[in-house]
Amino acid sequence: MKRRCDLLLPLLLMLAVARLWLMQLPSSFWLDEIATVFVTRLGSNHPTLAGAAPQAWQSIYYYVARGASMMFGSSEIAYRLPSILAMAVTLLLVARLAARLIHPQAGWFAVFACLALKGINYEAADARPYALGMAVAAAGLWFLVRWLDSGGWGDALLFAAFAALLWRVHLLFWPFYVVFALYAVARLVRGDAGVGWVRAGVVFALVGAALVPVLFDALALHREVQAHVSAPLPGVRELVGALKLALVAMAGGGAWLLSRCLGWNRKLQATDHGPRATSYALIVGWWLCQPLCLFTYSWLSGNSVFAPRYLCLSLPGAALAATAVAARFVPAARWKAMSLILGAGALLWLGQWRQLWPPHHNSDWRGAAHKVNELAGAGTAVICPSPFVEAKAPVWRPDYALPGFLYAHLLVYPIRGKALLFPFADSPEANRFAAALCQTTLSRSGRFVVYGWEPQVHFWREWFAARPELAGWRERRVGSFRDVDVVVFEKGDRR
């Protein structure tokens, strides 16, 4: 049985990675990935980023993305490869931490617990900074554990380096520094560390000094965050959902049920290898700090930053929490079998088996742009509402210069025709601009297209359909591009 598990576990991991990560790579970019391509191609100092949280585009991730595009080209696969590699590193480090903190045989279970989380699989194939952030956070914790075990300066400097990098990946990763401090203090208080308070203070002071420049960027972003937020404040339901309690309950409940049904002897469970109190400090901190801190910040500031992408650092912690709960019931000899069960269940449940090539996101900007190009000639008017919330006066204007961040999708997936630029939301300026177009450009043409995010296209479809200048025109929706829409208006009797 043990030999079969040793063969099946790597095979199952390869199948899961292929299905849950790799088969999403060729699908269309979604909006935030389009922003990644824009920043990578035109630089984080492009003038049109000035009204779109410019500090957020200073992340070291964009150097990684630029390197990938230089080596492999500008395809969706090329831009997503760094996240695949970063998430693979994260899984490796989670496995090693599980073996160190929970049980020597718990690594495979922790890996498949990660793969059972939809958010981890999503970020693995996403051309955004979040997989890189998870890898850097996990590396910081791994070298922190090694340093506190051995007291060696090499591990201390590696911990300090990764801790200093983390905030440079994304400015909303600041709560994770609580995890570093919580675990170090727990080890020092219990006298369970290879270093003393003075040496620990020196290393953490080194990290703090390295983060001072990033602090100014974070404070600048805090002052501007209201202009870039469109989500409501989170409630208790959103907080509970972010904690991934279902995975923890499933792992613990499943292990308990199997232990009762199969009569596993408690004496076989090698509980002396289970988590110590200081290990729980790391696991629980990793699991809870990011959601709790960003939930509290959202309510105190009135600006909601409680979005799944900003909470992603907590996901490996949830996987380790699930592993720690299961460890109370799993004998040492049963970890690999339990890992196979969990891995097979994750693959079957999350595999999106109704589609041969599952999309990465519910957006098909590439397919929609191709359809626009089929419909529009060189002089055809194409109404393009900006999909970015920052697109409002005075940053937006009808003569907004292209290429520009507010219309980054037009750079990444170019369209033919004459793009007429509309703001993100309805406004007096947008209505005046649209009315003037109806009286001139649109009414004199035989066809025009409305292209963009589905709610915006729906609004403008109804708005133009009600205009007297377009009486007798017919409109129709063409294609199916998930949350992106294309509507064509043509002269003629409505049907």
Secondary structure, 3 states (H helix, E strand, C coil): CHHHHHHHHHHHHHHHHHHHCHHHCCCCCCHHHHHHHHHHHHCCCCHHHCCCCHHHHHCCHHHHHHHHHHHHCCCHHHHHHHHHHHHHHHHHHHHHHHHHHCCCCCHHHHHHHHHCCHHHHHHHCCCCCHHHHHHHHHHHHHHHHHHHHHCCHHHHHHHHHHHHHHHHHCHHHCCHHHHHHHHHHHHHHCCCCCCCHHHHHHHHHHHHHHHHHHHHHHHHHHHHHHHHCCCCCCCHHHHHHHCCHHHHHHHHHHHHHHHHHCCCCHHHHCHHHCCCHHHHHHHHHHHHHHHHHHHHHHHHHCCCCCCHHHHHHHHHHHHHHHHHHHCCCCCHHHHHHHHHHHHHHHHHHHCCCCCCCCCCCCECHHHHHHHHHHHCCCCCEEEEECCCCCCCCCCCCCCCCCCCHHHHHHHHCCCCCEEEEECCCCCHHHHHHHHHHHHHHHHHCCEEEEEEEHHHHHHHHHHHHCCHHHCCEEEEECCCEECEEEEEEEECCCC
